[in-house]
Amino acid sequence: TNDSDRNIAIGNNALLDMTDGHQNVAVGFAALQNIVPGNNQGANVAIGDQALFGSTAANNSSRDNVAIGRATLFDAFQARENVVIGVQAGFNLTTATGNVVIGNEAFETATATNANTVIGNQAGESVTTGAGNLLLGALAGSLLTTGNSNTIIGSSIGEAGLANTVILAAGNTERLRITDAGTVQIPNGAAP
């Protein structure tokens, strides 16, 4: 049976596999294509070719997401309450909750992450897991692979393995770092 209602689909293959979803908006080729039966998915907005395309795995229960841009939130599986804007932004986010991602290819490789704010083209592009990070600027935290509760503001700043760290930069030059131990570091060449 088809128990879906209050959905809008515009584009070839948009909402193609949906049989039990409610209040979805899919605009673009294959947008929200893989809503699988029996999971009562709903309240997703996908605008762009293959936006929120969705994993074909059973029990795909992504809901309450906004994905705008080509291949945005492409691999969503159990993604919930995410706002992702930009070409391939959040491409691999599968079991993510509560992320705000804005920028082309931002957070592209992240999979299981929660409560992150990532703004800037390719910001956090190498992150796979982590929670509570704030990454602002083009390529901000682009080398960060895992880590929680980091604040990185600046372009091309941040390295792998950070946790509970604040980094402020001017352009791509680090000006201030506060470590998880509370130590304040001013790199050589930066005015105190």
Steps between C-alpha positions, in 0.01 A plus 500: 500500500605857457459692826677818393332838490564876484813464284625707207730351237632691199764335282578162351529234774426748779343304790522193275503227768279666760203299618469613862616861535325820593553874449805469272601747230733370228605722211761378252613180331499212754443733796393291800500196272563222752231536761447133571170339603378482858712769659257789513761749388382854490546873511808503275570776248740405218573747221761410239601204288543199733452714811423271794525211254518261795660169573324200353549308826197367681367716783600827340331736742632845413258774599468871571796596276552789260743427215557761230756441225611226262577174686454667839445244780538237228559197728246587769392186686377603844570872469276719712448873543789613280516815286752453218551745214761479223614271220592162656486649849453227758532246218576202730296602806318179583397492866539867580276717715472875550773625267501832313728484196531779243757499218592299195658167604487603867494200736518278192650188665328527839285198582381474861517852638267701720441864592768656279488841332716512187500806274738551208592329176674170579493576874540180700533304176712223662299458820358149536365506857464766765246707688455857610752655261476856367695544176478839327689595184604347171691178576463562876582174676569339164770275651291410804399134472346428842443714804236657718423848625749693287457861390701587191460839337715581197600372162702178456548457877485189721670162513403140564419379851393822670257490792361784712723753323439859389699633205468853363673601181543796271481363149696174516733611782422371847493788752371337818448148634337394825561132571271255677716551812425875495848598383506813284752486218601788276698366202833659402448809293154576639467817703387441863 
